[in-house]
Amino acid sequence: MLAQRARRIRPSPLRQQGSVAFEVRKIAMFRKVLARAVLGLSVLIDASLVIAAEGEQTDLPLVFREDFENGADHWRPSDDQAWKVKQTDTDRGRVYSQFVKKSNFNPPHRSPFNISLLEGVTVGDFLLDAHVLSTHPDYGHRDAVIVFGYQDPAHFYYVHLGKKADDHANQIFIVNDAPRTKISLTSTDGTDWDDQWHHVRIRRRTKDGVIEIYFDDMDKPVMTAKDKHFQWGRIGVGTFDDTSDWDDIKLHGVKVDKP
C-alpha cells in the first residue's frame, strides 16, 4: 500500500520537465537582473574613476562630448585639407588629426594658422578637457593651442602650449582686432612635449575674468590670466604652425546665444 501511495504522488516526467524549465527561466531572469545591476554599478564606478582621475568637480552642465569615433561633423577647420579623422592602432581608436603644418589659412592678424572650431556651441563660463598628442618633431616652439571665447577670426583668446616660454610662446593670448597680445599673469618655463598623449584643461569664469590652464596635473594651473573682453564664444583646437592629434574632448559650460 505504501508503495502504491508513493507511485501515486511521484511527479510525472512532463511535470518534472516543466518544473525544470521553470527553474531554468527563473535562473536566466535572475542572471539578467544581476547583469543589469552589475552594469549599472560599473557605470557608476567608471564615472567616479573619471572624476577622480581628472580631478573634475564642477556644477556646470555637460554641453558637448567628442571622441571622433563617428567622424568630425561637429568641427569646422580653418583649412579642410589640413585635418582628418584617422584610425590609430591603440585603444584610442579614431582621433582628430591636424596633419598639415603649412595651412592655407591666413588670419587677419598674427595668430594660430591651424585651428578647428566646434560648430553650434557658444559658451560663457566653461570647463574644457581635451587630450592632445604633439606630432611635430621636437624644437624650441613645438606647440599645441586651444582657442576659446572665439567670436570671429579677429576676436578670440587662445592658449599656446609651447616647448620653451617667451613673450610669444607658452602663454595665454588675446586677439582683439590686432596681433596676438600676451595676457598671462603666470606661466612656466615651457611645456615639456614628448611623443605621449597629454591632458589639457581650461577653466573660464567670465564674471571675474579668470582663465586657468592645466596640463596633466589637474590640481595646479600652469598658466593663469584675468580678462573680461570676451564674455562668450566658441572653442577650438589645433596648433600655431605645427601638427597635432586630438581626442576625448569634453565641454562643461553655460550655453549662451550669440549676440
C-alpha positions as a Markdown table, in Angstrom:
| # | Residue | x | y | z |
|---|---|---|---|---|
| 1 | Met | 0.0 | 0.0 | 0.0 |
| 2 | Leu | 2.8 | 2.4 | 0.8 |
| 3 | Ala | 4.5 | 1.5 | -2.5 |
| 4 | Gln | 1.2 | 2.2 | -4.3 |
| 5 | Arg | 0.9 | 5.6 | -2.5 |
| 6 | Ala | 4.4 | 6.6 | -3.4 |
| 7 | Arg | 3.7 | 5.8 | -7.0 |
| 8 | Arg | 0.6 | 7.9 | -6.9 |
| 9 | Ile | 2.4 | 11.0 | -5.6 |
| 10 | Arg | 5.5 | 10.7 | -7.7 |
| 11 | Pro | 5.6 | 13.6 | -10.3 |
| 12 | Ser | 5.1 | 12.7 | -13.9 |
| 13 | Pro | 8.1 | 13.2 | -16.3 |
| 14 | Leu | 6.2 | 16.0 | -18.0 |
| 15 | Arg | 5.6 | 17.8 | -14.7 |
| 16 | Gln | 9.3 | 17.3 | -13.9 |
| 17 | Gln | 10.3 | 18.8 | -17.2 |
| 18 | Gly | 8.0 | 21.8 | -16.7 |
| 19 | Ser | 9.4 | 22.3 | -13.3 |
| 20 | Val | 12.9 | 22.2 | -14.5 |
| 21 | Ala | 12.1 | 24.6 | -17.4 |
| 22 | Phe | 10.5 | 27.0 | -14.9 |
| 23 | Glu | 13.6 | 26.9 | -12.7 |
| 24 | Val | 15.8 | 27.5 | -15.7 |
| 25 | Arg | 13.7 | 30.5 | -16.7 |
| 26 | Lys | 14.0 | 31.9 | -13.1 |
| 27 | Ile | 17.8 | 31.4 | -13.2 |
| 28 | Ala | 18.0 | 33.2 | -16.6 |
| 29 | Met | 15.9 | 36.0 | -15.3 |
| 30 | Phe | 18.0 | 36.3 | -12.2 |
| 31 | Arg | 21.1 | 36.4 | -14.3 |
| 32 | Lys | 19.7 | 39.2 | -16.4 |
| 33 | Val | 18.8 | 41.3 | -13.4 |
| 34 | Leu | 22.2 | 40.6 | -11.8 |
| 35 | Ala | 23.9 | 41.6 | -15.1 |
| 36 | Arg | 22.0 | 44.9 | -15.3 |
| 37 | Ala | 22.8 | 45.6 | -11.6 |
| 38 | Val | 26.5 | 44.9 | -12.3 |
| 39 | Leu | 26.4 | 47.0 | -15.4 |
| 40 | Gly | 24.8 | 49.9 | -13.5 |
| 41 | Leu | 27.4 | 49.6 | -10.8 |
| 42 | Ser | 30.3 | 49.5 | -13.3 |
| 43 | Val | 29.0 | 52.7 | -14.9 |
| 44 | Leu | 28.9 | 54.4 | -11.5 |
| 45 | Ile | 32.3 | 53.1 | -10.7 |
| 46 | Asp | 33.7 | 54.3 | -14.1 |
| 47 | Ala | 32.1 | 57.7 | -13.6 |
| 48 | Ser | 33.7 | 58.1 | -10.2 |
| 49 | Leu | 37.0 | 57.0 | -11.5 |
| 50 | Val | 36.8 | 59.6 | -14.3 |
| 51 | Ile | 36.1 | 62.3 | -11.7 |
| 52 | Ala | 38.9 | 61.1 | -9.5 |
| 53 | Ala | 41.4 | 60.7 | -12.4 |
| 54 | Glu | 40.6 | 64.1 | -13.9 |
| 55 | Gly | 40.1 | 65.9 | -10.7 |
| 56 | Glu | 36.9 | 67.3 | -12.2 |
| 57 | Gln | 34.3 | 68.8 | -9.8 |
| 58 | Thr | 32.1 | 71.3 | -11.5 |
| 59 | Asp | 28.5 | 72.5 | -11.2 |
| 60 | Leu | 28.5 | 73.4 | -14.9 |
| 61 | Pro | 26.4 | 71.0 | -17.1 |
| 62 | Leu | 28.0 | 68.9 | -19.8 |
| 63 | Val | 27.1 | 70.5 | -23.1 |
| 64 | Phe | 29.3 | 68.6 | -25.5 |
| 65 | Arg | 31.5 | 65.5 | -25.7 |
| 66 | Glu | 33.5 | 64.1 | -28.6 |
| 67 | Asp | 35.6 | 61.0 | -29.2 |
| 68 | Phe | 35.7 | 61.2 | -33.0 |
| 69 | Glu | 34.6 | 57.5 | -33.4 |
| 70 | Asn | 31.8 | 58.7 | -35.7 |
| 71 | Gly | 33.8 | 61.4 | -37.5 |
| 72 | Ala | 34.2 | 65.1 | -37.0 |
| 73 | Asp | 31.0 | 66.6 | -38.4 |
| 74 | His | 30.7 | 69.0 | -35.5 |
| 75 | Trp | 34.0 | 70.7 | -36.3 |
| 76 | Arg | 34.9 | 73.4 | -38.8 |
| 77 | Pro | 38.6 | 73.6 | -39.6 |
| 78 | Ser | 40.3 | 76.7 | -40.9 |
| 79 | Asp | 41.7 | 74.5 | -43.8 |
| 80 | Asp | 39.7 | 71.4 | -44.7 |
| 81 | Gln | 42.8 | 69.9 | -46.3 |
| 82 | Ala | 44.8 | 70.1 | -43.1 |
| 83 | Trp | 42.6 | 67.9 | -40.9 |
| 84 | Lys | 41.2 | 64.4 | -41.0 |
| 85 | Val | 39.9 | 61.7 | -38.7 |
| 86 | Lys | 42.3 | 58.8 | -38.6 |
| 87 | Gln | 42.3 | 55.3 | -37.1 |
| 88 | Thr | 45.1 | 54.6 | -34.7 |
| 89 | Asp | 46.4 | 51.2 | -33.7 |
| 90 | Thr | 46.0 | 52.0 | -30.0 |
| 91 | Asp | 43.0 | 51.8 | -27.6 |
| 92 | Arg | 42.2 | 55.4 | -28.6 |
| 93 | Gly | 40.6 | 54.3 | -31.8 |
| 94 | Arg | 39.9 | 57.2 | -34.0 |
| 95 | Val | 41.4 | 60.7 | -33.4 |
| 96 | Tyr | 41.2 | 64.1 | -35.0 |
| 97 | Ser | 44.4 | 64.8 | -36.7 |
| 98 | Gln | 45.8 | 68.1 | -37.9 |
| 99 | Phe | 48.5 | 66.7 | -40.1 |
| 100 | Val | 49.5 | 69.6 | -42.4 |
| 101 | Lys | 52.0 | 72.0 | -41.0 |
| 102 | Lys | 51.6 | 74.8 | -43.6 |
| 103 | Ser | 47.9 | 75.7 | -43.7 |
| 104 | Asn | 46.3 | 77.6 | -46.5 |
| 105 | Phe | 44.5 | 79.7 | -43.9 |
| 106 | Asn | 45.8 | 83.3 | -43.4 |
| 107 | Pro | 44.4 | 85.0 | -40.3 |
| 108 | Pro | 43.7 | 88.7 | -40.4 |
| 109 | His | 46.2 | 89.3 | -37.6 |
| 110 | Arg | 49.2 | 87.3 | -36.3 |
| 111 | Ser | 47.6 | 84.3 | -34.6 |
| 112 | Pro | 47.3 | 80.5 | -35.0 |
| 113 | Phe | 47.2 | 79.2 | -38.6 |
| 114 | Asn | 45.9 | 75.7 | -37.8 |
| 115 | Ile | 42.6 | 75.6 | -35.8 |
| 116 | Ser | 39.3 | 73.7 | -36.0 |
| 117 | Leu | 36.3 | 75.2 | -34.2 |
| 118 | Leu | 33.4 | 73.4 | -32.6 |
| 119 | Glu | 30.3 | 74.3 | -34.5 |
| 120 | Gly | 27.0 | 75.3 | -33.0 |
| 121 | Val | 28.1 | 75.6 | -29.3 |
| 122 | Thr | 28.7 | 79.0 | -27.7 |
| 123 | Val | 29.5 | 79.2 | -24.0 |
| 124 | Gly | 30.2 | 81.8 | -21.4 |
| 125 | Asp | 31.7 | 80.1 | -18.3 |
| 126 | Phe | 33.1 | 76.7 | -19.1 |
| 127 | Leu | 35.4 | 73.9 | -18.2 |
| 128 | Leu | 37.1 | 72.3 | -21.2 |
| 129 | Asp | 39.0 | 69.0 | -21.1 |
| 130 | Ala | 40.9 | 67.6 | -24.1 |
| 131 | His | 43.6 | 65.1 | -24.8 |
| 132 | Val | 46.4 | 66.1 | -27.3 |
| 133 | Leu | 49.4 | 64.4 | -28.9 |
| 134 | Ser | 52.0 | 66.7 | -30.4 |
| 135 | Thr | 53.1 | 65.0 | -33.7 |
| 136 | His | 55.7 | 67.5 | -34.7 |
| 137 | Pro | 59.5 | 66.9 | -34.4 |
| 138 | Asp | 60.9 | 68.5 | -31.3 |
| 139 | Tyr | 62.2 | 72.1 | -31.4 |
| 140 | Gly | 62.0 | 75.2 | -29.2 |
| 141 | His | 58.5 | 76.3 | -30.2 |
| 142 | Arg | 56.9 | 72.9 | -30.6 |
| 143 | Asp | 53.3 | 73.7 | -29.7 |
| 144 | Ala | 49.6 | 73.0 | -29.5 |
| 145 | Val | 46.8 | 75.6 | -29.0 |
| 146 | Ile | 43.3 | 75.7 | -27.7 |
| 147 | Val | 41.1 | 78.6 | -28.8 |
| 148 | Phe | 38.2 | 79.9 | -26.7 |
| 149 | Gly | 36.0 | 82.9 | -26.5 |
| 150 | Tyr | 36.1 | 82.8 | -30.3 |
| 151 | Gln | 33.8 | 85.4 | -31.9 |
| 152 | Asp | 35.3 | 85.8 | -35.3 |
| 153 | Pro | 38.9 | 85.5 | -36.8 |
| 154 | Ala | 39.9 | 88.8 | -35.3 |
| 155 | His | 38.5 | 88.4 | -31.8 |
| 156 | Phe | 39.3 | 85.4 | -29.5 |
| 157 | Tyr | 41.6 | 84.0 | -26.8 |
| 158 | Tyr | 44.0 | 81.2 | -27.1 |
| 159 | Val | 46.5 | 79.3 | -25.0 |
| 160 | His | 49.8 | 78.5 | -26.6 |
| 161 | Leu | 51.4 | 75.4 | -25.1 |
| 162 | Gly | 55.0 | 75.9 | -26.3 |
| 163 | Lys | 58.1 | 73.9 | -25.6 |
| 164 | Lys | 60.1 | 76.9 | -24.4 |
| 165 | Ala | 58.4 | 80.0 | -22.9 |
| 166 | Asp | 59.0 | 83.6 | -24.1 |
| 167 | Asp | 56.7 | 86.5 | -24.8 |
| 168 | His | 55.3 | 84.7 | -27.9 |
| 169 | Ala | 55.2 | 81.1 | -26.6 |
| 170 | Asn | 53.7 | 79.2 | -23.8 |
| 171 | Gln | 51.4 | 82.0 | -22.8 |
| 172 | Ile | 47.7 | 83.0 | -22.8 |
| 173 | Phe | 46.9 | 85.4 | -25.6 |
| 174 | Ile | 44.1 | 87.7 | -26.8 |
| 175 | Val | 43.5 | 88.6 | -30.4 |
| 176 | Asn | 41.4 | 91.8 | -30.3 |
| 177 | Asp | 41.5 | 93.1 | -33.9 |
| 178 | Ala | 45.3 | 93.3 | -33.6 |
| 179 | Pro | 48.2 | 90.8 | -33.5 |
| 180 | Arg | 48.1 | 88.4 | -30.5 |
| 181 | Thr | 48.9 | 90.0 | -27.2 |
| 182 | Lys | 50.1 | 88.2 | -24.1 |
| 183 | Ile | 47.7 | 88.4 | -21.1 |
| 184 | Ser | 49.3 | 85.7 | -18.9 |
| 185 | Leu | 49.8 | 86.6 | -15.3 |
| 186 | Thr | 51.6 | 83.4 | -14.6 |
| 187 | Ser | 53.2 | 80.7 | -16.7 |
| 188 | Thr | 56.0 | 78.1 | -16.7 |
| 189 | Asp | 59.4 | 77.7 | -18.4 |
| 190 | Gly | 57.7 | 75.7 | -21.1 |
| 191 | Thr | 55.5 | 72.7 | -22.0 |
| 192 | Asp | 57.6 | 69.5 | -21.9 |
| 193 | Trp | 56.3 | 67.9 | -25.1 |
| 194 | Asp | 57.2 | 64.3 | -25.9 |
| 195 | Asp | 55.5 | 61.6 | -28.0 |
| 196 | Gln | 52.8 | 60.8 | -25.5 |
| 197 | Trp | 49.2 | 61.9 | -25.0 |
| 198 | His | 48.6 | 64.7 | -22.6 |
| 199 | His | 45.5 | 66.0 | -20.8 |
| 200 | Val | 44.8 | 69.8 | -21.0 |
| 201 | Arg | 42.1 | 71.7 | -19.2 |
| 202 | Ile | 40.9 | 75.3 | -19.4 |
| 203 | Arg | 38.7 | 76.8 | -16.7 |
| 204 | Arg | 37.0 | 80.1 | -17.6 |
| 205 | Arg | 34.9 | 82.4 | -15.3 |
| 206 | Thr | 33.5 | 85.4 | -17.1 |
| 207 | Lys | 32.4 | 87.4 | -14.0 |
| 208 | Asp | 35.9 | 87.9 | -12.6 |
| 209 | Gly | 37.7 | 87.2 | -15.9 |
| 210 | Val | 39.6 | 84.2 | -14.6 |
| 211 | Ile | 41.4 | 81.9 | -17.1 |
| 212 | Glu | 43.2 | 78.9 | -15.8 |
| 213 | Ile | 45.2 | 76.4 | -17.8 |
| 214 | Tyr | 46.1 | 72.9 | -16.6 |
| 215 | Phe | 48.5 | 70.4 | -18.2 |
| 216 | Asp | 48.4 | 66.8 | -16.9 |
| 217 | Asp | 48.3 | 68.0 | -13.2 |
| 218 | Met | 44.7 | 69.0 | -12.7 |
| 219 | Asp | 45.4 | 70.4 | -9.2 |
| 220 | Lys | 47.7 | 73.3 | -10.1 |
| 221 | Pro | 47.4 | 75.5 | -13.2 |
| 222 | Val | 50.4 | 76.0 | -15.4 |
| 223 | Met | 49.1 | 79.4 | -16.6 |
| 224 | Thr | 46.6 | 82.0 | -15.4 |
| 225 | Ala | 45.2 | 85.2 | -16.7 |
| 226 | Lys | 42.3 | 87.7 | -16.0 |
| 227 | Asp | 40.5 | 89.3 | -18.8 |
| 228 | Lys | 36.9 | 90.3 | -19.4 |
| 229 | His | 36.9 | 91.4 | -23.1 |
| 230 | Phe | 35.1 | 88.4 | -24.4 |
| 231 | Gln | 32.2 | 87.1 | -22.3 |
| 232 | Trp | 31.1 | 84.4 | -24.7 |
| 233 | Gly | 32.5 | 82.4 | -27.7 |
| 234 | Arg | 33.3 | 79.1 | -29.3 |
| 235 | Ile | 36.1 | 76.7 | -28.6 |
| 236 | Gly | 38.6 | 75.2 | -30.9 |
| 237 | Val | 41.8 | 73.1 | -31.1 |
| 238 | Gly | 44.9 | 73.0 | -33.2 |
| 239 | Thr | 48.5 | 74.4 | -33.4 |
| 240 | Phe | 50.0 | 77.7 | -34.2 |
| 241 | Asp | 52.0 | 76.3 | -37.1 |
| 242 | Asp | 52.8 | 72.7 | -36.1 |
| 243 | Thr | 50.9 | 69.4 | -36.2 |
| 244 | Ser | 48.9 | 67.5 | -33.6 |
| 245 | Asp | 46.2 | 64.9 | -32.8 |
| 246 | Trp | 43.2 | 65.4 | -30.6 |
| 247 | Asp | 40.8 | 63.1 | -28.7 |
| 248 | Asp | 38.3 | 62.9 | -25.9 |
| 249 | Ile | 37.1 | 66.5 | -25.8 |
| 250 | Lys | 34.6 | 67.3 | -23.1 |
| 251 | Leu | 33.0 | 70.7 | -22.6 |
| 252 | His | 31.0 | 71.7 | -19.5 |
| 253 | Gly | 29.6 | 75.2 | -19.6 |
| 254 | Val | 26.8 | 77.7 | -19.7 |
| 255 | Lys | 25.4 | 77.9 | -23.2 |
| 256 | Val | 24.7 | 81.4 | -24.5 |
| 257 | Asp | 23.1 | 82.7 | -27.7 |
| 258 | Lys | 25.5 | 84.6 | -29.9 |
| 259 | Pro | 24.5 | 88.3 | -29.6 |
